[in-house]
Amino acid sequence: MTTRQTISFPDDVATALADVPSGQVSAYVTEAVRRRIQSDAARVALRAAGHREFPFDPVASAGRLADAAVSADVHRAAVDRLAAAVGGDREDLAARLGRSAEAAGW
Amino acid sequence: MTRPAWVLDTGALIAYAAGDERVGMVLADAADLDVRVAIPVICLVEAYRELDHDEHELLGPLRANSAVVLAPVEVIAGGDSAPIIGAMARMTGRLGAAHAVYTAMAAGAAVVREGRGLLGGGWVHRQLGLELPILR
């Protein structure tokens, strides 16, 4: 079920929406709103657990995510070291890790 | 499902229940970026062990968070994680920490730990020699 509404946007948002194919604007806006609903719901849960208010700032969030990213080189080196630490075969460990991720749906 | 970007260890879960800002920010970031945060099941069990009974309910909203996924100990053929987690725990003394590292390596994710935490004394670097990103 859908509801038709008329809403206004700032110029910068309207410009961005103008680049979206006309038949996909509703889906585009719906996805954006759903993501914001998800963010707001997470904050409700955080407040309920006694956490402070966190500003909605996807740019800063993306920066922190990038800082925490594990590069392929770091990951490869970690697999090498862990295999050596536990006395296992490196390729067997890499395969186990891959299958665990696959089983988890990652 | 996208791979988790962060893994919460036992200390991070306990810190979450105490309103720790770093852990809260990770969860807010995950929601804003539509990425996942993994909780290894052994860490979850350890957190319940460490928390007082009346604090258990604080983990409920975390588990219900749509960005959070539980990471089991896989015992599937060819992907049995139990021997590796057990071997790491033998070296470090903590099952939860071992499961957190295994989960992070399976996901290619960073580990979030509480500063005074149960990972204890930087063993990920010192004993295993791993240079994984760790958010303290």
gemmi code that builds the backbone of each chain (N, CA, C; Angstrom):
import gemmi

chains = {
    "A": [
        ("MET", (0.844, -1.190, 0.000), (0.000, 0.000, 0.000), (0.886, 1.250, 0.000)),
        ("THR", (0.507, 2.226, -0.734), (1.291, 3.461, -0.800), (0.389, 4.668, -0.568)),
        ("THR", (1.014, 5.760, -0.166), (0.302, 7.020, 0.041), (1.003, 8.116, -0.752)),
        ("ARG", (0.231, 8.922, -1.440), (0.832, 10.019, -2.215), (0.893, 11.260, -1.333)),
        ("GLN", (2.088, 11.900, -1.268), (2.253, 13.113, -0.484), (3.029, 14.132, -1.298)),
        ("THR", (2.763, 15.392, -1.028), (3.537, 16.466, -1.652), (4.490, 17.021, -0.604)),
        ("ILE", (5.778, 16.982, -0.900), (6.758, 17.485, 0.054), (7.713, 18.446, -0.648)),
        ("SER", (8.361, 19.300, 0.149), (9.302, 20.286, -0.394), (10.722, 19.905, 0.005)),
        ("PHE", (11.678, 20.216, -0.872), (13.082, 19.922, -0.608), (13.917, 21.195, -0.735)),
        ("PRO", (15.034, 21.277, 0.000), (16.003, 22.347, -0.265), (16.561, 22.184, -1.680)),
        ("ASP", (17.125, 23.248, -2.214), (17.597, 23.223, -3.600), (18.628, 22.130, -3.858)),
        ("ASP", (19.557, 21.946, -2.907), (20.617, 20.959, -3.161), (20.035, 19.549, -3.254)),
        ("VAL", (19.028, 19.263, -2.434), (18.404, 17.933, -2.486), (17.584, 17.799, -3.768)),
        ("ALA", (16.885, 18.873, -4.116), (16.086, 18.837, -5.354), (16.976, 18.610, -6.570)),
        ("THR", (18.157, 19.233, -6.569), (19.104, 19.049, -7.679), (19.549, 17.593, -7.760)),
        ("ALA", (19.838, 17.011, -6.595), (20.257, 15.612, -6.586), (19.130, 14.705, -7.075)),
        ("LEU", (17.912, 14.999, -6.650), (16.777, 14.172, -7.067), (16.496, 14.313, -8.566)),
        ("ALA", (16.854, 15.467, -9.112), (16.617, 15.676, -10.550), (17.444, 14.713, -11.392)),
        ("ASP", (18.541, 14.215, -10.816), (19.396, 13.261, -11.548), (18.890, 11.827, -11.445)),
        ("VAL", (17.911, 11.600, -10.572), (17.366, 10.250, -10.416), (16.303, 10.037, -11.496)),
        ("PRO", (16.337, 8.912, -12.207), (15.301, 8.659, -13.221), (13.900, 8.842, -12.637)),
        ("SER", (13.013, 9.427, -13.394), (11.711, 9.849, -12.864), (10.918, 8.704, -12.229)),
        ("GLY", (11.052, 7.513, -12.770), (10.296, 6.393, -12.215), (10.885, 5.811, -10.944)),
        ("GLN", (12.039, 6.347, -10.533), (12.720, 5.773, -9.368), (12.835, 6.734, -8.182)),
        ("VAL", (12.235, 7.906, -8.320), (12.371, 8.917, -7.264), (11.735, 8.445, -5.957)),
        ("SER", (10.535, 7.873, -6.052), (9.861, 7.416, -4.828), (10.684, 6.351, -4.126)),
        ("ALA", (11.230, 5.402, -4.890), (12.044, 4.350, -4.287), (13.306, 4.929, -3.655)),
        ("TYR", (13.883, 5.921, -4.322), (15.107, 6.571, -3.817), (14.833, 7.255, -2.478)),
        ("VAL", (13.749, 8.020, -2.431), (13.401, 8.734, -1.198), (13.009, 7.742, -0.106)),
        ("THR", (12.274, 6.694, -0.481), (11.861, 5.682, 0.498), (13.078, 5.027, 1.144)),
        ("GLU", (14.072, 4.692, 0.316), (15.277, 4.073, 0.869), (15.976, 5.017, 1.846)),
        ("ALA", (16.060, 6.291, 1.491), (16.722, 7.263, 2.363), (15.978, 7.392, 3.696)),
        ("VAL", (14.649, 7.442, 3.623), (13.858, 7.582, 4.855), (13.978, 6.331, 5.715)),
        ("ARG", (13.968, 5.164, 5.053), (14.101, 3.920, 5.828), (15.442, 3.863, 6.545)),
        ("ARG", (16.488, 4.315, 5.889), (17.802, 4.313, 6.535), (17.803, 5.267, 7.723)),
        ("ARG", (17.121, 6.392, 7.602), (17.056, 7.327, 8.721), (16.221, 6.731, 9.861)),
        ("ILE", (15.158, 6.018, 9.508), (14.353, 5.345, 10.541), (15.229, 4.350, 11.310)),
        ("GLN", (16.079, 3.623, 10.565), (16.991, 2.666, 11.202), (17.953, 3.386, 12.150)),
        ("SER", (18.466, 4.520, 11.725), (19.378, 5.298, 12.574), (18.664, 5.790, 13.827)),
        ("ASP", (17.447, 6.293, 13.649), (16.696, 6.803, 14.797), (16.365, 5.670, 15.770)),
        ("ALA", (16.008, 4.496, 15.232), (15.678, 3.358, 16.103), (16.901, 2.925, 16.905)),
        ("ALA", (18.068, 2.961, 16.261), (19.298, 2.598, 16.982), (19.543, 3.571, 18.126)),
        ("ARG", (19.258, 4.839, 17.891), (19.478, 5.833, 18.947), (18.470, 5.694, 20.086)),
        ("VAL", (17.260, 5.311, 19.768), (16.271, 5.046, 20.825), (16.784, 3.923, 21.730)),
        ("ALA", (17.314, 2.870, 21.108), (17.845, 1.744, 21.889), (19.059, 2.175, 22.702)),
        ("LEU", (19.911, 3.009, 22.118), (21.095, 3.477, 22.843), (20.684, 4.336, 24.039)),
        ("ARG", (19.717, 5.208, 23.844), (19.260, 6.039, 24.966), (18.669, 5.163, 26.064)),
        ("ALA", (17.932, 4.138, 25.663), (17.316, 3.237, 26.653), (18.378, 2.529, 27.483)),
        ("ALA", (19.561, 2.348, 26.903), (20.651, 1.689, 27.623), (21.548, 2.697, 28.330)),
        ("GLY", (21.116, 3.965, 28.362), (21.854, 4.963, 29.113), (22.941, 5.675, 28.343)),
        ("HIS", (22.934, 5.530, 27.018), (23.965, 6.197, 26.222), (23.562, 7.637, 25.931)),
        ("ARG", (24.559, 8.431, 25.620), (24.308, 9.833, 25.282), (23.731, 9.922, 23.867)),
        ("GLU", (23.379, 11.142, 23.484), (22.853, 11.355, 22.134), (24.015, 11.406, 21.143)),
        ("PHE", (23.899, 10.670, 20.029), (24.924, 10.713, 18.988), (24.342, 11.433, 17.773)),
        ("PRO", (25.025, 12.473, 17.299), (24.486, 13.210, 16.142), (24.455, 12.340, 14.900)),
        ("PHE", (23.475, 12.590, 14.034), (23.404, 11.879, 12.756), (24.396, 12.551, 11.825)),
        ("ASP", (25.506, 11.891, 11.568), (26.582, 12.489, 10.785), (27.260, 11.397, 9.959)),
        ("PRO", (26.629, 11.014, 8.845), (27.165, 9.900, 8.047), (28.579, 10.141, 7.527)),
        ("VAL", (28.949, 11.405, 7.291), (30.301, 11.675, 6.783), (31.340, 11.321, 7.842)),
        ("ALA", (31.108, 11.770, 9.075), (32.037, 11.429, 10.162), (32.021, 9.923, 10.423)),
        ("SER", (30.844, 9.319, 10.342), (30.739, 7.866, 10.540), (31.563, 7.121, 9.498)),
        ("ALA", (31.471, 7.581, 8.250), (32.230, 6.930, 7.177), (33.727, 7.061, 7.415)),
        ("GLY", (34.147, 8.178, 7.973), (35.564, 8.363, 8.284), (36.037, 7.393, 9.340)),
        ("ARG", (35.221, 7.199, 10.365), (35.604, 6.247, 11.422), (35.602, 4.821, 10.879)),
        ("LEU", (34.648, 4.533, 10.001), (34.626, 3.190, 9.394), (35.887, 2.962, 8.569)),
        ("ALA", (36.290, 3.980, 7.821), (37.509, 3.843, 7.005), (38.733, 3.638, 7.889)),
        ("ASP", (38.761, 4.335, 9.027), (39.902, 4.181, 9.938), (40.005, 2.754, 10.474)),
        ("ALA", (38.851, 2.094, 10.611), (38.835, 0.740, 11.190), (38.971, -0.348, 10.131)),
        ("ALA", (39.038, 0.046, 8.871), (39.051, -0.960, 7.800), (40.308, -1.824, 7.868)),
        ("VAL", (40.127, -3.094, 7.564), (41.238, -4.048, 7.547), (41.664, -4.227, 6.090)),
        ("SER", (42.887, -3.817, 5.779), (43.352, -3.937, 4.392), (43.635, -5.402, 4.077)),
        ("ALA", (43.685, -5.702, 2.795), (43.967, -7.081, 2.369), (45.338, -7.531, 2.870)),
        ("ASP", (46.312, -6.614, 2.849), (47.660, -6.969, 3.322), (47.665, -7.288, 4.812)),
        ("VAL", (46.962, -6.467, 5.584), (46.902, -6.702, 7.031), (46.210, -8.028, 7.313)),
        ("HIS", (45.140, -8.288, 6.580), (44.399, -9.522, 6.799), (45.255, -10.734, 6.437)),
        ("ARG", (45.936, -10.656, 5.311), (46.796, -11.765, 4.877), (47.888, -12.026, 5.917)),
        ("ALA", (48.497, -10.957, 6.411), (49.558, -11.116, 7.413), (49.000, -11.715, 8.700)),
        ("ALA", (47.781, -11.296, 9.073), (47.177, -11.826, 10.295), (46.891, -13.319, 10.160)),
        ("VAL", (46.440, -13.740, 8.986), (46.194, -15.174, 8.769), (47.507, -15.948, 8.868)),
        ("ASP", (48.562, -15.396, 8.274), (49.882, -16.048, 8.352), (50.317, -16.216, 9.805)),
        ("ARG", (50.205, -15.130, 10.568), (50.689, -15.165, 11.956), (49.833, -16.075, 12.820)),
        ("LEU", (48.512, -16.042, 12.584), (47.644, -16.892, 13.402), (47.897, -18.362, 13.099)),
        ("ALA", (48.081, -18.687, 11.828), (48.372, -20.080, 11.480), (49.644, -20.542, 12.176)),
        ("ALA", (50.656, -19.664, 12.183), (51.912, -20.019, 12.847), (51.705, -20.146, 14.354)),
        ("ALA", (50.881, -19.244, 14.920), (50.686, -19.236, 16.375), (49.981, -20.499, 16.865)),
        ("VAL", (49.016, -20.973, 16.095), (48.254, -22.150, 16.545), (48.808, -23.441, 15.932)),
        ("GLY", (49.880, -23.316, 15.175), (50.521, -24.501, 14.610), (49.719, -25.165, 13.516)),
        ("GLY", (48.958, -24.367, 12.783), (48.130, -24.924, 11.719), (48.632, -24.561, 10.337)),
        ("ASP", (48.000, -25.159, 9.346), (48.339, -24.880, 7.950), (47.662, -23.575, 7.523)),
        ("ARG", (48.432, -22.732, 6.888), (47.929, -21.408, 6.536), (46.717, -21.480, 5.587)),
        ("GLU", (46.802, -22.342, 4.595), (45.710, -22.438, 3.628), (44.467, -23.055, 4.256)),
        ("ASP", (44.676, -24.004, 5.159), (43.536, -24.608, 5.864), (42.835, -23.548, 6.714)),
        ("LEU", (43.612, -22.732, 7.407), (43.018, -21.671, 8.235), (42.251, -20.680, 7.362)),
        ("ALA", (42.851, -20.280, 6.261), (42.178, -19.326, 5.373), (40.864, -19.914, 4.861)),
        ("ALA", (40.874, -21.211, 4.551), (39.652, -21.863, 4.062), (38.586, -21.913, 5.157)),
        ("ARG", (39.027, -22.232, 6.394), (38.055, -22.259, 7.511), (37.427, -20.883, 7.707)),
        ("LEU", (38.245, -19.852, 7.685), (37.732, -18.496, 7.864), (36.738, -18.148, 6.758)),
        ("GLY", (37.082, -18.537, 5.551), (36.192, -18.265, 4.420), (34.873, -19.001, 4.546)),
        ("ARG", (34.949, -20.256, 4.970), (33.701, -21.028, 5.093), (32.860, -20.533, 6.269)),
        ("SER", (33.518, -20.099, 7.333), (32.758, -19.524, 8.461), (32.003, -18.281, 7.996)),
        ("ALA", (32.694, -17.445, 7.235), (32.025, -16.234, 6.738), (30.875, -16.597, 5.814)),
        ("GLU", (31.110, -17.572, 4.973), (30.065, -18.008, 4.036), (28.867, -18.583, 4.786)),
        ("ALA", (29.142, -19.392, 5.816), (28.053, -19.988, 6.603), (27.241, -18.925, 7.328)),
        ("ALA", (27.914, -17.848, 7.715), (27.212, -16.773, 8.413), (26.464, -15.861, 7.438)),
        ("GLY", (26.661, -16.120, 6.141), (25.980, -15.298, 5.142), (26.701, -14.006, 4.827)),
        ("TRP", (28.025, -13.958, 5.148), (28.796, -12.760, 4.861), (29.466, -12.886, 3.524)),
    ],
    "B": [
        ("MET", (23.809, -10.597, 3.092), (24.135, -9.744, 4.238), (25.585, -9.256, 4.105)),
        ("THR", (25.779, -7.967, 4.378), (27.142, -7.449, 4.305), (27.983, -7.959, 5.468)),
        ("ARG", (29.282, -8.061, 5.223), (30.176, -8.497, 6.297), (30.214, -7.449, 7.405)),
        ("PRO", (30.284, -7.887, 8.657), (30.388, -6.918, 9.755), (31.659, -6.081, 9.619)),
        ("ALA", (31.555, -4.824, 10.005), (32.722, -3.944, 10.002), (33.413, -3.947, 11.358)),
        ("TRP", (32.652, -4.274, 12.398), (33.210, -4.282, 13.747), (32.750, -5.551, 14.471)),
        ("VAL", (33.554, -5.986, 15.416), (33.220, -7.115, 16.286), (33.332, -6.640, 17.728)),
        ("LEU", (32.279, -6.852, 18.503), (32.297, -6.456, 19.917), (32.765, -7.642, 20.761)),
        ("ASP", (33.819, -7.442, 21.543), (34.266, -8.513, 22.427), (33.518, -8.425, 23.759)),
        ("THR", (33.841, -9.322, 24.665), (33.127, -9.372, 25.946), (33.207, -8.039, 26.682)),
        ("GLY", (34.399, -7.476, 26.725), (34.573, -6.197, 27.410), (33.745, -5.089, 26.783)),
        ("ALA", (33.633, -5.107, 25.467), (32.834, -4.089, 24.781), (31.353, -4.247, 25.122)),
        ("LEU", (30.899, -5.492, 25.251), (29.494, -5.716, 25.610), (29.205, -5.208, 27.014)),
        ("ILE", (30.129, -5.468, 27.929), (29.957, -4.981, 29.303), (30.001, -3.455, 29.316)),
        ("ALA", (30.911, -2.902, 28.508), (31.008, -1.443, 28.417), (29.733, -0.844, 27.836)),
        ("TYR", (29.136, -1.525, 26.850), (27.873, -1.065, 26.276), (26.813, -0.958, 27.371)),
        ("ALA", (26.747, -1.980, 28.213), (25.738, -1.989, 29.280), (25.964, -0.849, 30.268)),
        ("ALA", (27.198, -0.342, 30.327), (27.514, 0.768, 31.227), (27.433, 2.110, 30.504)),
        ("GLY", (26.965, 2.107, 29.242), (26.806, 3.355, 28.503), (28.096, 3.891, 27.915)),
        ("ASP", (29.069, 3.020, 27.660), (30.362, 3.454, 27.121), (30.190, 4.168, 25.776)),
        ("GLU", (30.806, 5.349, 25.672), (30.613, 6.190, 24.494), (31.182, 5.569, 23.225)),
        ("ARG", (32.347, 4.933, 23.325), (32.974, 4.390, 22.111), (32.117, 3.286, 21.509)),
        ("VAL", (31.585, 2.431, 22.372), (30.764, 1.340, 21.867), (29.451, 1.894, 21.304)),
        ("GLY", (28.891, 2.871, 22.005), (27.665, 3.493, 21.512), (27.872, 4.133, 20.151)),
        ("MET", (29.020, 4.770, 19.977), (29.287, 5.431, 18.705), (29.433, 4.411, 17.569)),
        ("VAL", (30.047, 3.288, 17.856), (30.162, 2.235, 16.844), (28.773, 1.794, 16.383)),
        ("LEU", (27.858, 1.642, 17.326), (26.509, 1.193, 16.969), (25.751, 2.278, 16.210)),
        ("ALA", (25.939, 3.538, 16.607), (25.298, 4.633, 15.868), (25.875, 4.718, 14.455)),
        ("ASP", (27.192, 4.583, 14.344), (27.830, 4.611, 13.019), (27.302, 3.475, 12.140)),
        ("ALA", (27.189, 2.303, 12.724), (26.718, 1.145, 11.955), (25.311, 1.384, 11.424)),
        ("ALA", (24.461, 1.968, 12.272), (23.089, 2.259, 11.833), (23.091, 3.311, 10.726)),
        ("ASP", (23.929, 4.325, 10.865), (23.943, 5.415, 9.881), (24.499, 4.964, 8.540)),
        ("LEU", (25.414, 3.998, 8.568), (26.066, 3.557, 7.329), (25.482, 2.256, 6.790)),
        ("ASP", (24.502, 1.708, 7.518), (23.875, 0.441, 7.122), (24.928, -0.666, 6.992)),
        ("VAL", (25.796, -0.746, 7.986), (26.767, -1.845, 8.054), (26.488, -2.643, 9.325)),
        ("ARG", (27.136, -3.785, 9.457), (26.829, -4.700, 10.549), (27.905, -4.691, 11.633)),
        ("VAL", (27.461, -5.040, 12.833), (28.350, -5.231, 13.977), (28.127, -6.661, 14.465)),
        ("ALA", (29.197, -7.429, 14.606), (29.056, -8.828, 15.023), (29.316, -8.975, 16.522)),
        ("ILE", (28.504, -9.838, 17.134), (28.735, -10.236, 18.527), (29.005, -11.735, 18.526)),
        ("PRO", (30.236, -12.143, 18.835), (30.507, -13.583, 18.955), (29.704, -14.173, 20.110)),
        ("VAL", (29.093, -15.312, 19.884), (28.201, -15.891, 20.896), (28.932, -16.150, 22.213)),
        ("ILE", (30.185, -16.573, 22.129), (30.921, -16.839, 23.377), (31.108, -15.538, 24.165)),
        ("CYS", (31.334, -14.430, 23.468), (31.460, -13.139, 24.153), (30.140, -12.755, 24.819)),
        ("LEU", (29.038, -13.042, 24.130), (27.727, -12.734, 24.708), (27.510, -13.527, 25.997)),
        ("VAL", (27.845, -14.794, 25.958), (27.689, -15.637, 27.154), (28.595, -15.128, 28.276)),
        ("GLU", (29.825, -14.780, 27.930), (30.743, -14.248, 28.948), (30.219, -12.947, 29.541)),
        ("ALA", (29.618, -12.107, 28.706), (29.081, -10.843, 29.209), (27.968, -11.093, 30.210)),
        ("TYR", (27.080, -12.053, 29.893), (26.018, -12.388, 30.848), (26.628, -12.918, 32.154)),
        ("ARG", (27.717, -13.645, 32.033), (28.370, -14.159, 33.244), (28.922, -13.020, 34.091)),
        ("GLU", (29.464, -12.003, 33.435), (30.122, -10.916, 34.168), (29.135, -9.896, 34.732)),
        ("LEU", (28.007, -9.715, 34.043), (27.041, -8.709, 34.484), (26.175, -9.252, 35.616)),
        ("ASP", (25.728, -8.353, 36.485), (24.755, -8.748, 37.499), (23.428, -9.087, 36.820)),
        ("HIS", (22.655, -9.909, 37.497), (21.399, -10.363, 36.893), (20.509, -9.186, 36.475)),
        ("ASP", (20.452, -8.148, 37.311), (19.572, -7.020, 36.978), (20.128, -6.140, 35.852)),
        ("GLU", (21.322, -6.451, 35.383), (21.886, -5.725, 34.239), (21.672, -6.479, 32.925)),
        ("HIS", (21.207, -7.706, 33.001), (21.060, -8.523, 31.794), (20.150, -7.873, 30.773)),
        ("GLU", (19.101, -7.212, 31.268), (18.124, -6.632, 30.343), (18.743, -5.524, 29.484)),
        ("LEU", (19.873, -4.975, 29.923), (20.518, -3.926, 29.145), (21.041, -4.443, 27.808)),
        ("LEU", (21.296, -5.741, 27.729), (21.791, -6.302, 26.473), (20.654, -6.595, 25.489)),
        ("GLY", (19.423, -6.566, 25.972), (18.283, -6.866, 25.100), (18.176, -5.940, 23.899)),
        ("PRO", (18.180, -4.601, 24.137), (18.089, -3.693, 22.989), (19.267, -3.838, 22.035)),
        ("LEU", (20.436, -4.179, 22.568), (21.597, -4.383, 21.692), (21.363, -5.574, 20.779)),
        ("ARG", (20.881, -6.656, 21.344), (20.640, -7.855, 20.539), (19.526, -7.631, 19.518)),
        ("ALA", (18.598, -6.716, 19.856), (17.481, -6.441, 18.944), (17.852, -5.425, 17.862)),
        ("ASN", (19.030, -4.804, 18.005), (19.473, -3.802, 17.025), (19.627, -4.457, 15.651)),
        ("SER", (19.017, -3.840, 14.642), (19.033, -4.459, 13.309), (20.428, -4.493, 12.692)),
        ("ALA", (21.355, -3.692, 13.227), (22.725, -3.697, 12.702), (23.560, -4.828, 13.316)),
        ("VAL", (23.040, -5.453, 14.360), (23.819, -6.449, 15.110), (23.526, -7.859, 14.614)),
        ("VAL", (24.587, -8.622, 14.390), (24.437, -10.037, 14.033), (25.234, -10.874, 15.035)),
        ("LEU", (24.669, -12.003, 15.402), (25.383, -12.922, 16.297), (26.260, -13.844, 15.457)),
        ("ALA", (27.467, -14.051, 15.918), (28.397, -14.949, 15.216), (28.524, -16.239, 16.021)),
        ("PRO", (28.063, -17.357, 15.468), (28.149, -18.624, 16.191), (29.532, -19.252, 16.067)),
        ("VAL", (29.768, -20.307, 16.832), (30.935, -21.155, 16.588), (30.510, -22.144, 15.514)),
        ("GLU", (31.120, -22.011, 14.339), (30.738, -22.875, 13.222), (31.356, -24.257, 13.393)),
        ("VAL", (30.549, -25.278, 13.228), (31.078, -26.647, 13.307), (30.742, -27.397, 12.019)),
        ("ILE", (30.637, -26.642, 10.928), (30.320, -27.252, 9.640), (31.556, -27.938, 9.062)),
        ("ALA", (31.306, -28.893, 8.186), (32.414, -29.607, 7.546), (33.287, -28.643, 6.763)),
        ("GLY", (34.585, -28.727, 7.002), (35.522, -27.867, 6.285), (35.581, -26.451, 6.814)),
        ("GLY", (34.692, -26.112, 7.738), (34.689, -24.749, 8.275), (34.559, -24.760, 9.783)),
        ("ASP", (35.109, -25.804, 10.374), (34.987, -25.979, 11.826), (35.887, -24.967, 12.540)),
        ("SER", (35.275, -23.996, 13.191), (36.074, -22.957, 13.850), (36.482, -23.351, 15.262)),
        ("ALA", (35.871, -24.401, 15.818), (36.128, -24.764, 17.219), (37.599, -25.045, 17.505)),
        ("PRO", (38.313, -25.813, 16.648), (39.727, -26.083, 16.977), (40.585, -24.820, 17.009)),
        ("ILE", (40.319, -23.886, 16.109), (41.128, -22.663, 16.064), (40.827, -21.783, 17.271)),
        ("ILE", (39.526, -21.631, 17.576), (39.151, -20.815, 18.734), (39.721, -21.442, 20.011)),
        ("GLY", (39.619, -22.749, 20.105), (40.162, -23.438, 21.284), (41.668, -23.273, 21.397)),
        ("ALA", (42.366, -23.368, 20.265), (43.827, -23.230, 20.294), (44.229, -21.817, 20.705)),
        ("MET", (43.492, -20.823, 20.204), (43.798, -19.443, 20.610), (43.518, -19.246, 22.096)),
        ("ALA", (42.408, -19.806, 22.563), (42.052, -19.654, 23.977), (43.080, -20.335, 24.869)),
        ("ARG", (43.669, -21.428, 24.382), (44.712, -22.107, 25.162), (45.908, -21.173, 25.369)),
        ("MET", (46.170, -20.343, 24.357), (47.310, -19.425, 24.450), (46.985, -18.201, 25.292)),
        ("THR", (45.735, -17.809, 25.275), (45.382, -16.526, 25.872), (44.571, -16.646, 27.149)),
        ("GLY", (43.968, -17.797, 27.344), (43.196, -18.003, 28.565), (41.761, -17.535, 28.498)),
        ("ARG", (41.335, -16.974, 27.354), (39.961, -16.488, 27.292), (39.291, -16.968, 26.011)),
        ("LEU", (38.200, -17.709, 26.202), (37.465, -18.206, 25.039), (36.824, -17.064, 24.249)),
        ("GLY", (36.233, -16.110, 24.975), (35.543, -15.019, 24.298), (36.487, -14.196, 23.437)),
        ("ALA", (37.660, -13.913, 23.971), (38.635, -13.135, 23.204), (39.041, -13.897, 21.950)),
        ("ALA", (39.214, -15.189, 22.088), (39.581, -16.004, 20.929), (38.466, -15.989, 19.892)),
        ("HIS", (37.232, -16.093, 20.344), (36.114, -16.072, 19.395), (35.991, -14.701, 18.729)),
        ("ALA", (36.273, -13.633, 19.492), (36.216, -12.294, 18.909), (37.248, -12.152, 17.794)),
        ("VAL", (38.455, -12.638, 18.042), (39.507, -12.528, 17.018), (39.158, -13.406, 15.813)),
        ("TYR", (38.679, -14.625, 16.074), (38.308, -15.502, 14.954), (37.223, -14.838, 14.103)),
        ("THR", (36.215, -14.273, 14.780), (35.116, -13.622, 14.055), (35.626, -12.442, 13.241)),
        ("ALA", (36.517, -11.660, 13.851), (37.070, -10.501, 13.141), (37.854, -10.952, 11.919)),
        ("MET", (38.583, -12.036, 12.049), (39.376, -12.505, 10.902), (38.488, -13.111, 9.823)),
        ("ALA", (37.405, -13.756, 10.222), (36.480, -14.298, 9.226), (35.767, -13.164, 8.481)),
        ("ALA", (35.469, -12.102, 9.209), (34.722, -10.994, 8.614), (35.632, -9.947, 7.984)),
        ("GLY", (36.915, -9.981, 8.309), (37.804, -8.899, 7.879), (37.433, -7.608, 8.579)),
        ("ALA", (37.121, -7.722, 9.870), (36.590, -6.592, 10.634), (37.550, -6.190, 11.742)),
        ("ALA", (37.300, -5.013, 12.304), (38.059, -4.549, 13.457), (37.403, -5.062, 14.742)),
        ("VAL", (38.205, -5.204, 15.779), (37.689, -5.632, 17.090), (37.483, -4.397, 17.953)),
        ("VAL", (36.304, -4.326, 18.566), (36.044, -3.264, 19.533), (36.149, -3.865, 20.917)),
        ("ARG", (36.997, -3.297, 21.732), (37.173, -3.831, 23.085), (37.114, -2.704, 24.091)),
        ("GLU", (36.781, -3.072, 25.277), (36.743, -2.112, 26.365), (38.165, -1.930, 26.865)),
        ("GLY", (38.534, -0.694, 27.202), (39.918, -0.357, 27.465), (40.609, -1.176, 28.541)),
        ("ARG", (39.952, -1.403, 29.660), (40.593, -2.128, 30.749), (40.422, -3.622, 30.573)),
        ("GLY", (39.997, -3.999, 29.422), (39.210, -5.152, 29.117), (39.678, -6.549, 29.351)),
        ("LEU", (38.800, -7.401, 28.987), (39.000, -8.817, 29.219), (39.950, -9.434, 28.200)),
        ("LEU", (40.282, -8.687, 27.131), (41.317, -9.202, 26.237), (42.667, -9.164, 26.940)),
        ("GLY", (42.811, -8.211, 27.860), (43.929, -8.205, 28.787), (45.318, -8.082, 28.198)),
        ("GLY", (45.898, -6.922, 28.375), (47.335, -6.764, 28.151), (47.807, -6.906, 26.715)),
        ("GLY", (46.949, -6.632, 25.753), (47.397, -6.597, 24.368), (47.822, -7.935, 23.808)),
        ("TRP", (47.178, -8.993, 24.226), (47.632, -10.321, 23.791), (47.460, -10.556, 22.307)),
        ("VAL", (46.518, -9.842, 21.700), (46.318, -10.041, 20.263), (47.618, -9.723, 19.523)),
        ("HIS", (48.269, -8.627, 19.951), (49.548, -8.264, 19.336), (50.683, -9.116, 19.903)),
        ("ARG", (50.736, -9.214, 21.223), (51.926, -9.775, 21.870), (52.040, -11.277, 21.675)),
        ("GLN", (50.915, -11.962, 21.861), (50.989, -13.418, 21.837), (50.706, -14.012, 20.468)),
        ("LEU", (49.789, -13.377, 19.754), (49.461, -13.901, 18.429), (50.176, -13.140, 17.312)),
        ("GLY", (50.718, -11.986, 17.641), (51.436, -11.216, 16.636), (50.529, -10.618, 15.577)),
        ("LEU", (49.254, -10.484, 15.878), (48.303, -9.980, 14.882), (48.236, -8.464, 14.945)),
        ("GLU", (48.207, -7.846, 13.803), (48.137, -6.384, 13.745), (46.749, -5.941, 13.309)),
        ("LEU", (45.734, -6.602, 13.822), (44.368, -6.225, 13.473), (44.016, -4.881, 14.103)),
        ("PRO", (43.186, -4.072, 13.398), (42.732, -2.828, 14.027), (41.891, -3.135, 15.269)),
        ("ILE", (42.217, -2.479, 16.355), (41.478, -2.672, 17.598), (41.075, -1.306, 18.125)),
        ("LEU", (39.788, -1.097, 18.243), (39.275, 0.166, 18.771), (39.172, 0.048, 20.270)),
        ("ARG", (39.975, 0.826, 20.984), (39.970, 0.746, 22.451), (39.186, 1.898, 23.036)),
    ],
}
model = gemmi.Model(1)
for chain_id, residues in chains.items():
    chain = gemmi.Chain(chain_id)
    for i, (resn, *xyz) in enumerate(residues, 1):
        res = gemmi.Residue()
        res.name, res.seqid = resn, gemmi.SeqId(i, " ")
        for name, pos in zip(("N", "CA", "C"), xyz):
            atom = gemmi.Atom()
            atom.name, atom.element = name, gemmi.Element(name[0])
            atom.pos, atom.b_iso = gemmi.Position(*pos), 0.0
            res.add_atom(atom)
        chain.add_residue(res)
    model.add_chain(chain)
structure = gemmi.Structure()
structure.add_model(model)
structure.setup_entities()
